[in-house]
Amino acid sequence: MKASLKKYTIKEIVNGFIYNEFEGKGLFGLSGKLTIQPEYQRNYIYADGKRDVAVIDSLLKGYPLGLIYFNNVTDDKFEVLDGQQRITSIGRFVTNKFTLLDENGYRNNFSSLSLDKQKKIMDSELLVYHCEGEESEIKEWFKTINIAGIPLNDQELLNAIYSGEFVTLAKAEYSKSNNADIQKWSHYVKGTPLRQEYLSTALTWVANSKGWNKDKYMAEHRHNNSISELKTYFNSVIDWVSGVFNDVEKEMCGLEWGRLYETYHTQSYDTEKVSETVRKLYGDPYIKKRNGIFEYILGGETDTKLLEIRIFDEATKQSVYKKQTDEAKANGISNCPYCAMGDTANNTKIWGLKEMDADHVTAWSKGGTTDTRNCQMLCRVHNQAKGNK
Ligand SMILES: [Zn+2]
């Protein structure tokens, strides 16, 4: 089966659009060359005042509508394989079959829209894949894209939308699985090159460094015939990570290295010491979130939230609560040791178990363990006050 990409304006697509009210389906478009609803298609289901309206809203806002697929029956006869709902919605709108609510609360059909909005809709472009092949092949393929579905992922779609010299060069760099660098990159970047996930990461990193998203970056560079900025930035990030961390751990894969590079690349690190710390933290049974270890180290080993230190279990909390409460009652003081030391009315208050939280007497970062010996129950207020120090 062959497939080729083509662009049409809405104006071309809806030329000669006919909608059959009785059968509830869009019939023809493209000056009669396009059959919108071949027999094997499901019926038009977007006429719900939501999905049909969303299609038109997307056009007015300049959002891409996604790929459309045509089947070439002959050289100038086509059928819609995928995109029937979208095309019918557009055709019905421009023939005044439904209305939109505008920003002032007025309902407009196509004819009552301002001329610039009409033009915006008519000039919008649809990206269409023309497919050629045996009927059985086409139907098989149609089933694959729609049902079993390997739907195009976000980067594959962007590559189609912004197709051109830049995308061609970028794909050559980031989507070949036999690229010798892939082995190294795979320690830090998730996904597979074939599904464009390396390209997606490379674009995200360079775009974010400018405060952009990758869509904007691709739009800006669409007609460039160089990808040197993209490559240089990506290599800088990878070189930086592999320079700071000599060890390669599986939890490093897929971290936001672009963001971490932007935040920390101007700081200097002693790689020997970093490596020692990584090994120490990997051996620490109280750390639940190992992929937080790298940012924790980069940030100067202060933000323990990144590591999700193991918390006390219910049995420990209950036994510590019982011991503290029994002693407090015997002495006529509060079972929160901090309340007991204070001079408010709370200094004799006995809190319920559910009103208290478990606290590390000696903090984890100072070597404190997560067991009964290092656990005390505090009232919520004092636990929070201690946690914030
Ligand atoms: Zn208290």
Residues whose N, C-alpha, C, O or C-beta is under 5 A from the ligand:
A	BS01	ZN	C336 Y338 C339 C379 H382
